[in-house]
Amino acid sequence: MNLLRKTSLSVTALTFAFMGCKSPQKAESFVEKAEIAHQKEAFKNQEAIQFDIAIQFGGKDIMDGTMTLLTNSSKGAIALKDGTKIIYDNEKVYYSPDIASEKSVRFNAYTWSYFFMFPYKMSDEGTIWSPYDNNVTNKEQFETQKLTFKSGTGDAPDDWYVVYSNKETNLIEQLAYIVTIKSKKEEAEKEPHGIQYKKFETVNGVPIATEWQFGSWNEKEEFGATIGNASLSNIKFITVEEGIFTPGKDFKTI
């Protein structure tokens, strides 16, 4: 009896010791929480998304048209209201020969689509995430991290982003960024910008910001004066029709 009781106690002690030594479940990372909040899996299960987009900077219309993007971000098309079109297919960009501004074609092809696709590209190959101390803008409301890229990643690997996610919803609501597609990193860092995502609308279970507010940004004061706005409407997931990403025979290419 004593031997049996000792054996039972030993087994019980070992069981508790084993349970006590189990590692706690790993906490979700900044990126994982945001991807879940933005319903990345549901988004990626769709073939493409389409929406109307109007962008103004300094009181001038920068873009007004319909954007169609594959959810894997490999292809995109912007059909502008003036009848011209921009198409990107991975690293190649095609555009109508009579487009208003040839100098802005590559910028327009990738920049606006990246701002839209950002929540679904946070764990792309080549992304580097690091802590960032948000000391000014609603510290209690936002969790922040900085995104940089490995050399050779994407079209502009010298870009960086400071990313703000709402602590309650985990949605990405603000970005600070530099754009180096038109200038060197040193020049771009003299004038960073910020974008605030507002008025989220749920489309097939996926939350999408329908208003973007652009402004100045710096590390000390963070978000400053508004310099531009974008509005999205008629947002819908679609099955791609033949030819939507096929450039015309007279299209130019970059």
PyRosetta script that sets phi, psi and omega in degrees:
from pyrosetta import init, pose_from_sequence

init()
pose = pose_from_sequence("MNLLRKTSLSVTALTFAFMGCKSPQKAESFVEKAEIAHQKEAFKNQEAIQFDIAIQFGGKDIMDGTMTLLTNSSKGAIALKDGTKIIYDNEKVYYSPDIASEKSVRFNAYTWSYFFMFPYKMSDEGTIWSPYDNNVTNKEQFETQKLTFKSGTGDAPDDWYVVYSNKETNLIEQLAYIVTIKSKKEEAEKEPHGIQYKKFETVNGVPIATEWQFGSWNEKEEFGATIGNASLSNIKFITVEEGIFTPGKDFKTI")
pose.set_psi(1, -48.3)
pose.set_omega(1, 179.8)
pose.set_phi(2, -61.7)
pose.set_psi(2, -40.6)
pose.set_omega(2, 179.6)
pose.set_phi(3, -64.0)
pose.set_psi(3, -43.1)
pose.set_omega(3, -179.8)
pose.set_phi(4, -63.4)
pose.set_psi(4, -42.3)
pose.set_omega(4, -178.8)
pose.set_phi(5, -65.9)
pose.set_psi(5, -40.8)
pose.set_omega(5, 178.6)
pose.set_phi(6, -62.6)
pose.set_psi(6, -41.4)
pose.set_omega(6, 179.4)
pose.set_phi(7, -63.0)
pose.set_psi(7, -43.5)
pose.set_omega(7, 180.0)
pose.set_phi(8, -62.5)
pose.set_psi(8, -43.7)
pose.set_omega(8, 179.8)
pose.set_phi(9, -63.7)
pose.set_psi(9, -37.4)
pose.set_omega(9, -179.8)
pose.set_phi(10, -64.8)
pose.set_psi(10, -43.4)
pose.set_omega(10, 179.5)
pose.set_phi(11, -62.8)
pose.set_psi(11, -43.1)
pose.set_omega(11, 179.3)
pose.set_phi(12, -62.4)
pose.set_psi(12, -42.7)
pose.set_omega(12, 179.9)
pose.set_phi(13, -63.1)
pose.set_psi(13, -41.7)
pose.set_omega(13, 178.3)
pose.set_phi(14, -63.2)
pose.set_psi(14, -39.0)
pose.set_omega(14, -180.0)
pose.set_phi(15, -62.1)
pose.set_psi(15, -46.5)
pose.set_omega(15, -179.8)
pose.set_phi(16, -67.1)
pose.set_psi(16, -36.4)
pose.set_omega(16, 179.2)
pose.set_phi(17, -63.5)
pose.set_psi(17, -41.0)
pose.set_omega(17, 179.5)
pose.set_phi(18, -64.8)
pose.set_psi(18, -43.9)
pose.set_omega(18, -180.0)
pose.set_phi(19, -64.5)
pose.set_psi(19, -37.7)
pose.set_omega(19, -178.9)
pose.set_phi(20, -68.5)
pose.set_psi(20, -26.1)
pose.set_omega(20, -177.8)
pose.set_phi(21, -88.6)
pose.set_psi(21, -6.7)
pose.set_omega(21, -179.7)
pose.set_phi(22, -63.9)
pose.set_psi(22, 136.2)
pose.set_omega(22, 179.9)
pose.set_phi(23, -71.4)
pose.set_psi(23, 141.5)
pose.set_omega(23, 176.5)
pose.set_phi(24, -66.3)
pose.set_psi(24, 153.4)
pose.set_omega(24, -179.7)
pose.set_phi(25, -62.8)
pose.set_psi(25, 135.8)
pose.set_omega(25, -177.8)
pose.set_phi(26, -63.3)
pose.set_psi(26, 130.9)
pose.set_omega(26, 179.0)
pose.set_phi(27, -69.4)
pose.set_psi(27, 145.5)
pose.set_omega(27, 178.5)
pose.set_phi(28, -66.4)
pose.set_psi(28, 141.2)
pose.set_omega(28, -179.2)
pose.set_phi(29, -77.9)
pose.set_psi(29, 170.1)
pose.set_omega(29, 175.8)
pose.set_phi(30, -52.6)
pose.set_psi(30, -47.3)
pose.set_omega(30, -178.3)
pose.set_phi(31, -68.1)
pose.set_psi(31, -44.5)
pose.set_omega(31, -179.0)
pose.set_phi(32, -60.8)
pose.set_psi(32, -42.7)
pose.set_omega(32, 179.8)
pose.set_phi(33, -63.3)
pose.set_psi(33, -41.2)
pose.set_omega(33, 179.6)
pose.set_phi(34, -67.4)
pose.set_psi(34, -41.2)
pose.set_omega(34, -179.6)
pose.set_phi(35, -64.2)
pose.set_psi(35, -37.3)
pose.set_omega(35, 177.2)
pose.set_phi(36, -67.4)
pose.set_psi(36, -44.2)
pose.set_omega(36, -178.9)
pose.set_phi(37, -62.2)
pose.set_psi(37, -37.7)
pose.set_omega(37, -178.9)
pose.set_phi(38, -87.1)
pose.set_psi(38, 6.5)
pose.set_omega(38, 176.3)
pose.set_phi(39, 55.0)
pose.set_psi(39, 49.9)
pose.set_omega(39, -177.1)
pose.set_phi(40, -57.5)
pose.set_psi(40, -42.3)
pose.set_omega(40, -178.2)
pose.set_phi(41, -62.6)
pose.set_psi(41, -44.6)
pose.set_omega(41, 178.5)
pose.set_phi(42, -63.8)
pose.set_psi(42, -38.7)
pose.set_omega(42, 178.5)
pose.set_phi(43, -62.8)
pose.set_psi(43, -48.0)
pose.set_omega(43, -177.3)
pose.set_phi(44, -68.1)
pose.set_psi(44, -22.1)
pose.set_omega(44, 178.6)
pose.set_phi(45, -74.2)
pose.set_psi(45, -12.8)
pose.set_omega(45, 174.6)
pose.set_phi(46, -89.2)
pose.set_psi(46, 155.6)
pose.set_omega(46, -178.7)
pose.set_phi(47, -79.4)
pose.set_psi(47, -46.6)
pose.set_omega(47, -175.4)
pose.set_phi(48, -153.5)
pose.set_psi(48, 160.7)
pose.set_omega(48, 175.9)
pose.set_phi(49, -128.5)
pose.set_psi(49, 146.6)
pose.set_omega(49, -176.5)
pose.set_phi(50, -136.1)
pose.set_psi(50, 142.1)
pose.set_omega(50, 179.2)
pose.set_phi(51, -160.0)
pose.set_psi(51, 156.3)
pose.set_omega(51, 171.8)
pose.set_phi(52, -85.3)
pose.set_psi(52, 141.3)
pose.set_omega(52, -179.2)
pose.set_phi(53, -138.0)
pose.set_psi(53, 131.9)
pose.set_omega(53, 176.5)
pose.set_phi(54, -125.7)
pose.set_psi(54, 127.3)
pose.set_omega(54, -176.2)
pose.set_phi(55, -126.2)
pose.set_psi(55, 132.2)
pose.set_omega(55, 176.7)
pose.set_phi(56, -127.9)
pose.set_psi(56, 137.3)
pose.set_omega(56, 173.2)
pose.set_phi(57, -132.4)
pose.set_psi(57, 132.2)
pose.set_omega(57, 178.7)
pose.set_phi(58, 57.3)
pose.set_psi(58, 32.5)
pose.set_omega(58, 179.5)
pose.set_phi(59, 78.8)
pose.set_psi(59, 2.9)
pose.set_omega(59, -179.5)
pose.set_phi(60, -110.8)
pose.set_psi(60, 144.1)
pose.set_omega(60, 176.2)
pose.set_phi(61, -74.2)
pose.set_psi(61, 121.5)
pose.set_omega(61, 178.5)
pose.set_phi(62, -94.6)
pose.set_psi(62, -36.4)
pose.set_omega(62, -179.7)
pose.set_phi(63, -154.7)
pose.set_psi(63, 141.5)
pose.set_omega(63, 175.7)
pose.set_phi(64, -150.8)
pose.set_psi(64, 107.8)
pose.set_omega(64, -177.4)
pose.set_phi(65, -179.1)
pose.set_psi(65, -161.1)
pose.set_omega(65, -178.8)
pose.set_phi(66, -117.9)
pose.set_psi(66, 128.9)
pose.set_omega(66, -179.4)
pose.set_phi(67, -109.3)
pose.set_psi(67, 133.6)
pose.set_omega(67, 176.3)
pose.set_phi(68, -123.9)
pose.set_psi(68, 125.8)
pose.set_omega(68, -175.8)
pose.set_phi(69, -130.5)
pose.set_psi(69, 134.0)
pose.set_omega(69, 168.2)
pose.set_phi(70, -67.0)
pose.set_psi(70, 140.9)
pose.set_omega(70, -177.3)
pose.set_phi(71, -69.1)
pose.set_psi(71, -15.2)
pose.set_omega(71, 173.8)
pose.set_phi(72, -87.4)
pose.set_psi(72, 2.8)
pose.set_omega(72, 174.6)
pose.set_phi(73, 66.5)
pose.set_psi(73, 11.8)
pose.set_omega(73, -177.6)
pose.set_phi(74, -78.6)
pose.set_psi(74, -24.4)
pose.set_omega(74, -179.0)
pose.set_phi(75, -139.4)
pose.set_psi(75, 148.8)
pose.set_omega(75, 176.6)
pose.set_phi(76, -151.7)
pose.set_psi(76, 154.0)
pose.set_omega(76, 177.8)
pose.set_phi(77, -138.7)
pose.set_psi(77, 136.4)
pose.set_omega(77, 176.1)
pose.set_phi(78, -121.3)
pose.set_psi(78, 110.2)
pose.set_omega(78, 177.9)
pose.set_phi(79, -97.2)
pose.set_psi(79, 106.4)
pose.set_omega(79, -176.9)
pose.set_phi(80, -81.6)
pose.set_psi(80, 154.8)
pose.set_omega(80, -175.2)
pose.set_phi(81, -68.1)
pose.set_psi(81, -18.4)
pose.set_omega(81, 177.7)
pose.set_phi(82, -82.2)
pose.set_psi(82, 4.2)
pose.set_omega(82, 176.3)
pose.set_phi(83, 95.6)
pose.set_psi(83, -7.9)
pose.set_omega(83, 178.3)
pose.set_phi(84, -87.1)
pose.set_psi(84, 168.6)
pose.set_omega(84, -173.4)
pose.set_phi(85, -148.0)
pose.set_psi(85, 146.1)
pose.set_omega(85, 172.8)
pose.set_phi(86, -122.9)
pose.set_psi(86, 133.8)
pose.set_omega(86, 179.0)
pose.set_phi(87, -130.5)
pose.set_psi(87, 134.8)
pose.set_omega(87, 170.9)
pose.set_phi(88, -121.4)
pose.set_psi(88, 142.1)
pose.set_omega(88, 178.6)
pose.set_phi(89, -132.1)
pose.set_psi(89, 94.8)
pose.set_omega(89, -172.0)
pose.set_phi(90, 56.3)
pose.set_psi(90, -112.3)
pose.set_omega(90, -175.5)
pose.set_phi(91, -92.9)
pose.set_psi(91, -3.3)
pose.set_omega(91, -179.4)
pose.set_phi(92, -98.7)
pose.set_psi(92, 139.2)
pose.set_omega(92, 178.5)
pose.set_phi(93, -124.3)
pose.set_psi(93, 131.7)
pose.set_omega(93, 178.4)
pose.set_phi(94, -119.9)
pose.set_psi(94, 149.0)
pose.set_omega(94, -179.6)
pose.set_phi(95, -155.0)
pose.set_psi(95, 156.1)
pose.set_omega(95, 179.2)
pose.set_phi(96, -62.5)
pose.set_psi(96, 140.7)
pose.set_omega(96, -176.9)
pose.set_phi(97, -66.0)
pose.set_psi(97, -22.9)
pose.set_omega(97, -178.3)
pose.set_phi(98, -101.5)
pose.set_psi(98, 22.4)
pose.set_omega(98, -179.8)
pose.set_phi(99, -64.3)
pose.set_psi(99, 148.7)
pose.set_omega(99, -171.4)
pose.set_phi(100, -63.3)
pose.set_psi(100, -43.4)
pose.set_omega(100, -176.6)
pose.set_phi(101, -133.3)
pose.set_psi(101, 101.3)
pose.set_omega(101, 179.7)
pose.set_phi(102, -65.1)
pose.set_psi(102, -33.6)
pose.set_omega(102, -176.9)
pose.set_phi(103, -63.0)
pose.set_psi(103, -26.3)
pose.set_omega(103, -175.9)
pose.set_phi(104, -97.7)
pose.set_psi(104, 1.6)
pose.set_omega(104, -173.2)
pose.set_phi(105, -59.3)
pose.set_psi(105, -52.5)
pose.set_omega(105, -176.9)
pose.set_phi(106, -65.6)
pose.set_psi(106, -39.7)
pose.set_omega(106, 176.5)
pose.set_phi(107, -59.7)
pose.set_psi(107, -48.9)
pose.set_omega(107, -179.6)
pose.set_phi(108, -65.9)
pose.set_psi(108, -33.1)
pose.set_omega(108, -178.6)
pose.set_phi(109, -64.9)
pose.set_psi(109, -41.3)
pose.set_omega(109, -172.1)
pose.set_phi(110, -103.8)
pose.set_psi(110, -35.7)
pose.set_omega(110, -170.3)
pose.set_phi(111, -66.6)
pose.set_psi(111, -52.7)
pose.set_omega(111, -175.9)
pose.set_phi(112, -67.6)
pose.set_psi(112, -37.9)
pose.set_omega(112, 178.2)
pose.set_phi(113, -66.5)
pose.set_psi(113, -35.0)
pose.set_omega(113, 178.5)
pose.set_phi(114, -67.7)
pose.set_psi(114, -40.4)
pose.set_omega(114, 176.9)
pose.set_phi(115, -59.6)
pose.set_psi(115, -36.9)
pose.set_omega(115, 178.0)
pose.set_phi(116, -72.3)
pose.set_psi(116, -44.5)
pose.set_omega(116, -174.4)
pose.set_phi(117, -80.3)
pose.set_psi(117, -5.7)
pose.set_omega(117, -170.7)
pose.set_phi(118, -47.8)
pose.set_psi(118, -49.3)
pose.set_omega(118, -176.5)
pose.set_phi(119, -62.5)
pose.set_psi(119, -17.8)
pose.set_omega(119, -177.4)
pose.set_phi(120, -101.2)
pose.set_psi(120, 2.4)
pose.set_omega(120, -177.5)
pose.set_phi(121, -121.2)
pose.set_psi(121, 11.5)
pose.set_omega(121, -173.5)
pose.set_phi(122, -67.5)
pose.set_psi(122, -24.9)
pose.set_omega(122, 179.2)
pose.set_phi(123, -110.4)
pose.set_psi(123, 22.4)
pose.set_omega(123, 176.5)
pose.set_phi(124, -59.9)
pose.set_psi(124, 156.1)
pose.set_omega(124, 175.6)
pose.set_phi(125, -59.6)
pose.set_psi(125, 134.7)
pose.set_omega(125, 177.8)
pose.set_phi(126, 95.9)
pose.set_psi(126, -5.3)
pose.set_omega(126, 178.3)
pose.set_phi(127, -81.3)
pose.set_psi(127, 141.0)
pose.set_omega(127, 178.7)
pose.set_phi(128, -126.5)
pose.set_psi(128, 120.4)
pose.set_omega(128, -179.0)
pose.set_phi(129, -108.2)
pose.set_psi(129, 137.6)
pose.set_omega(129, 179.4)
pose.set_phi(130, -143.2)
pose.set_psi(130, 155.7)
pose.set_omega(130, -179.5)
pose.set_phi(131, -60.2)
pose.set_psi(131, 147.0)
pose.set_omega(131, 175.5)
pose.set_phi(132, -141.1)
pose.set_psi(132, 126.8)
pose.set_omega(132, -176.4)
pose.set_phi(133, -88.9)
pose.set_psi(133, 106.7)
pose.set_omega(133, 177.2)
pose.set_phi(134, -83.9)
pose.set_psi(134, 103.8)
pose.set_omega(134, -175.0)
pose.set_phi(135, -97.9)
pose.set_psi(135, -11.8)
pose.set_omega(135, -170.0)
pose.set_phi(136, -116.8)
pose.set_psi(136, -58.4)
pose.set_omega(136, -168.9)
pose.set_phi(137, -82.5)
pose.set_psi(137, 100.6)
pose.set_omega(137, 172.9)
pose.set_phi(138, 42.5)
pose.set_psi(138, 60.1)
pose.set_omega(138, -175.7)
pose.set_phi(139, -56.1)
pose.set_psi(139, -34.8)
pose.set_omega(139, -179.2)
pose.set_phi(140, -71.6)
pose.set_psi(140, -22.6)
pose.set_omega(140, -175.8)
pose.set_phi(141, -89.1)
pose.set_psi(141, -31.8)
pose.set_omega(141, -171.4)
pose.set_phi(142, -119.4)
pose.set_psi(142, 144.9)
pose.set_omega(142, 165.4)
pose.set_phi(143, -101.4)
pose.set_psi(143, 137.8)
pose.set_omega(143, -175.3)
pose.set_phi(144, -128.0)
pose.set_psi(144, 144.7)
pose.set_omega(144, 170.6)
pose.set_phi(145, -144.4)
pose.set_psi(145, 161.5)
pose.set_omega(145, -179.9)
pose.set_phi(146, -108.1)
pose.set_psi(146, 137.5)
pose.set_omega(146, 179.1)
pose.set_phi(147, -112.2)
pose.set_psi(147, 124.1)
pose.set_omega(147, 170.1)
pose.set_phi(148, -125.3)
pose.set_psi(148, 179.8)
pose.set_omega(148, -173.8)
pose.set_phi(149, -133.9)
pose.set_psi(149, 147.6)
pose.set_omega(149, 173.7)
pose.set_phi(150, -66.5)
pose.set_psi(150, 149.9)
pose.set_omega(150, 179.5)
pose.set_phi(151, -55.6)
pose.set_psi(151, 134.8)
pose.set_omega(151, 178.7)
pose.set_phi(152, 87.3)
pose.set_psi(152, 2.9)
pose.set_omega(152, -179.4)
pose.set_phi(153, -84.3)
pose.set_psi(153, 123.6)
pose.set_omega(153, 172.9)
pose.set_phi(154, 65.4)
pose.set_psi(154, -162.7)
pose.set_omega(154, -174.8)
pose.set_phi(155, -83.8)
pose.set_psi(155, -24.4)
pose.set_omega(155, -177.7)
pose.set_phi(156, -143.8)
pose.set_psi(156, 77.6)
pose.set_omega(156, -175.5)
pose.set_phi(157, -67.2)
pose.set_psi(157, -13.9)
pose.set_omega(157, 178.7)
pose.set_phi(158, -83.9)
pose.set_psi(158, -7.5)
pose.set_omega(158, 175.6)
pose.set_phi(159, -61.8)
pose.set_psi(159, 152.0)
pose.set_omega(159, 168.7)
pose.set_phi(160, -140.4)
pose.set_psi(160, 159.5)
pose.set_omega(160, -178.8)
pose.set_phi(161, -135.7)
pose.set_psi(161, 140.7)
pose.set_omega(161, 164.6)
pose.set_phi(162, -104.3)
pose.set_psi(162, 122.4)
pose.set_omega(162, -167.8)
pose.set_phi(163, -113.3)
pose.set_psi(163, 128.6)
pose.set_omega(163, -177.2)
pose.set_phi(164, -112.8)
pose.set_psi(164, 119.2)
pose.set_omega(164, 175.2)
pose.set_phi(165, -112.6)
pose.set_psi(165, 138.9)
pose.set_omega(165, 178.9)
pose.set_phi(166, -66.6)
pose.set_psi(166, 125.7)
pose.set_omega(166, -175.5)
pose.set_phi(167, -64.2)
pose.set_psi(167, -26.7)
pose.set_omega(167, -178.9)
pose.set_phi(168, -83.3)
pose.set_psi(168, -43.0)
pose.set_omega(168, -175.1)
pose.set_phi(169, -101.4)
pose.set_psi(169, -19.5)
pose.set_omega(169, -173.8)
pose.set_phi(170, 66.2)
pose.set_psi(170, 11.4)
pose.set_omega(170, 175.3)
pose.set_phi(171, -76.9)
pose.set_psi(171, 143.2)
pose.set_omega(171, 174.6)
pose.set_phi(172, -76.1)
pose.set_psi(172, 115.0)
pose.set_omega(172, -176.4)
pose.set_phi(173, -111.8)
pose.set_psi(173, -15.6)
pose.set_omega(173, -179.4)
pose.set_phi(174, -148.4)
pose.set_psi(174, 145.9)
pose.set_omega(174, 173.8)
pose.set_phi(175, -135.4)
pose.set_psi(175, 140.9)
pose.set_omega(175, 163.1)
pose.set_phi(176, -109.9)
pose.set_psi(176, 146.7)
pose.set_omega(176, -172.3)
pose.set_phi(177, -159.2)
pose.set_psi(177, 161.6)
pose.set_omega(177, 165.9)
pose.set_phi(178, -123.0)
pose.set_psi(178, 149.8)
pose.set_omega(178, 178.7)
pose.set_phi(179, -118.7)
pose.set_psi(179, 116.8)
pose.set_omega(179, -175.9)
pose.set_phi(180, -106.0)
pose.set_psi(180, 7.9)
pose.set_omega(180, -178.1)
pose.set_phi(181, -67.9)
pose.set_psi(181, -23.5)
pose.set_omega(181, -179.8)
pose.set_phi(182, -108.8)
pose.set_psi(182, -10.9)
pose.set_omega(182, -176.4)
pose.set_phi(183, -151.4)
pose.set_psi(183, 169.4)
pose.set_omega(183, 177.6)
pose.set_phi(184, -74.4)
pose.set_psi(184, 159.1)
pose.set_omega(184, -177.0)
pose.set_phi(185, -57.0)
pose.set_psi(185, -42.6)
pose.set_omega(185, -177.5)
pose.set_phi(186, -60.9)
pose.set_psi(186, -39.3)
pose.set_omega(186, 178.5)
pose.set_phi(187, -70.8)
pose.set_psi(187, -43.2)
pose.set_omega(187, -178.6)
pose.set_phi(188, -62.9)
pose.set_psi(188, -33.9)
pose.set_omega(188, -177.9)
pose.set_phi(189, -72.8)
pose.set_psi(189, -11.9)
pose.set_omega(189, 176.1)
pose.set_phi(190, -73.8)
pose.set_psi(190, -20.6)
pose.set_omega(190, -176.7)
pose.set_phi(191, -144.3)
pose.set_psi(191, 69.7)
pose.set_omega(191, 176.6)
pose.set_phi(192, -67.1)
pose.set_psi(192, 159.2)
pose.set_omega(192, 176.9)
pose.set_phi(193, -125.4)
pose.set_psi(193, 168.6)
pose.set_omega(193, 177.1)
pose.set_phi(194, -131.9)
pose.set_psi(194, 154.2)
pose.set_omega(194, 176.6)
pose.set_phi(195, -132.5)
pose.set_psi(195, 135.3)
pose.set_omega(195, 177.1)
pose.set_phi(196, -116.2)
pose.set_psi(196, 124.3)
pose.set_omega(196, -179.3)
pose.set_phi(197, -91.5)
pose.set_psi(197, 126.3)
pose.set_omega(197, -174.6)
pose.set_phi(198, -133.6)
pose.set_psi(198, 166.9)
pose.set_omega(198, 175.5)
pose.set_phi(199, 50.1)
pose.set_psi(199, 66.4)
pose.set_omega(199, 179.2)
pose.set_phi(200, -69.2)
pose.set_psi(200, 135.5)
pose.set_omega(200, 177.6)
pose.set_phi(201, -120.9)
pose.set_psi(201, 136.6)
pose.set_omega(201, -178.6)
pose.set_phi(202, -90.8)
pose.set_psi(202, 123.2)
pose.set_omega(202, 179.5)
pose.set_phi(203, -122.1)
pose.set_psi(203, 114.0)
pose.set_omega(203, -176.5)
pose.set_phi(204, 52.0)
pose.set_psi(204, 38.9)
pose.set_omega(204, 178.2)
pose.set_phi(205, 84.7)
pose.set_psi(205, -1.8)
pose.set_omega(205, -177.1)
pose.set_phi(206, -104.6)
pose.set_psi(206, 121.9)
pose.set_omega(206, 178.6)
pose.set_phi(207, -76.7)
pose.set_psi(207, 127.7)
pose.set_omega(207, -177.4)
pose.set_phi(208, -132.4)
pose.set_psi(208, 130.0)
pose.set_omega(208, 179.2)
pose.set_phi(209, -74.0)
pose.set_psi(209, 125.3)
pose.set_omega(209, -177.5)
pose.set_phi(210, -96.4)
pose.set_psi(210, -9.7)
pose.set_omega(210, 175.5)
pose.set_phi(211, -132.3)
pose.set_psi(211, 132.6)
pose.set_omega(211, 176.7)
pose.set_phi(212, -118.7)
pose.set_psi(212, 133.7)
pose.set_omega(212, 178.1)
pose.set_phi(213, -117.6)
pose.set_psi(213, 120.9)
pose.set_omega(213, -178.7)
pose.set_phi(214, -98.8)
pose.set_psi(214, 143.8)
pose.set_omega(214, 178.8)
pose.set_phi(215, -154.0)
pose.set_psi(215, 175.9)
pose.set_omega(215, 174.1)
pose.set_phi(216, -74.0)
pose.set_psi(216, 162.1)
pose.set_omega(216, -179.5)
pose.set_phi(217, -154.9)
pose.set_psi(217, 143.0)
pose.set_omega(217, 169.0)
pose.set_phi(218, -149.9)
pose.set_psi(218, 162.9)
pose.set_omega(218, -172.8)
pose.set_phi(219, -64.9)
pose.set_psi(219, -29.7)
pose.set_omega(219, -176.6)
pose.set_phi(220, -83.3)
pose.set_psi(220, -48.7)
pose.set_omega(220, -175.6)
pose.set_phi(221, -100.2)
pose.set_psi(221, -15.5)
pose.set_omega(221, -178.0)
pose.set_phi(222, 59.8)
pose.set_psi(222, -129.0)
pose.set_omega(222, -169.5)
pose.set_phi(223, -70.4)
pose.set_psi(223, 127.8)
pose.set_omega(223, -177.7)
pose.set_phi(224, -115.2)
pose.set_psi(224, -141.1)
pose.set_omega(224, -173.6)
pose.set_phi(225, -65.2)
pose.set_psi(225, 145.1)
pose.set_omega(225, 177.6)
pose.set_phi(226, -72.1)
pose.set_psi(226, 133.6)
pose.set_omega(226, 179.8)
pose.set_phi(227, -121.3)
pose.set_psi(227, -11.3)
pose.set_omega(227, -178.8)
pose.set_phi(228, -168.9)
pose.set_psi(228, 166.5)
pose.set_omega(228, -179.9)
pose.set_phi(229, -144.6)
pose.set_psi(229, 153.5)
pose.set_omega(229, 172.8)
pose.set_phi(230, -136.5)
pose.set_psi(230, 143.3)
pose.set_omega(230, 176.5)
pose.set_phi(231, -129.0)
pose.set_psi(231, 137.8)
pose.set_omega(231, 179.4)
pose.set_phi(232, -115.0)
pose.set_psi(232, 140.6)
pose.set_omega(232, 179.4)
pose.set_phi(233, -148.9)
pose.set_psi(233, 169.9)
pose.set_omega(233, -179.9)
pose.set_phi(234, 51.3)
pose.set_psi(234, 45.8)
pose.set_omega(234, -176.8)
pose.set_phi(235, -80.2)
pose.set_psi(235, 130.6)
pose.set_omega(235, 179.9)
pose.set_phi(236, -157.8)
pose.set_psi(236, 147.7)
pose.set_omega(236, 171.9)
pose.set_phi(237, -84.1)
pose.set_psi(237, 140.5)
pose.set_omega(237, -176.1)
pose.set_phi(238, -136.2)
pose.set_psi(238, 163.5)
pose.set_omega(238, 166.3)
pose.set_phi(239, -95.4)
pose.set_psi(239, 130.0)
pose.set_omega(239, -172.3)
pose.set_phi(240, -67.5)
pose.set_psi(240, 129.5)
pose.set_omega(240, 174.2)
pose.set_phi(241, -84.2)
pose.set_psi(241, 149.2)
pose.set_omega(241, -178.8)
pose.set_phi(242, -59.5)
pose.set_psi(242, 133.8)
pose.set_omega(242, 174.6)
pose.set_phi(243, 93.2)
pose.set_psi(243, -7.6)
pose.set_omega(243, -175.4)
pose.set_phi(244, -65.5)
pose.set_psi(244, -27.8)
pose.set_omega(244, 178.8)
pose.set_phi(245, -109.2)
pose.set_psi(245, 19.2)
pose.set_omega(245, -180.0)
pose.set_phi(246, -100.0)
pose.set_psi(246, 119.1)
pose.set_omega(246, -179.5)
pose.set_phi(247, -72.0)
pose.set_psi(247, 152.1)
pose.set_omega(247, 175.3)
pose.set_phi(248, -67.7)
pose.set_psi(248, 159.7)
pose.set_omega(248, -177.7)
pose.set_phi(249, -62.0)
pose.set_psi(249, -25.7)
pose.set_omega(249, -178.7)
pose.set_phi(250, -95.6)
pose.set_psi(250, 4.3)
pose.set_omega(250, -178.3)
pose.set_phi(251, -66.1)
pose.set_psi(251, 146.2)
pose.set_omega(251, 171.9)
pose.set_phi(252, -89.5)
pose.set_psi(252, 165.6)
pose.set_omega(252, -179.2)
pose.set_phi(253, -136.7)
pose.set_psi(253, 152.4)
pose.set_omega(253, 176.2)
pose.set_phi(254, -116.6)
pose.dump_pdb("model.pdb")
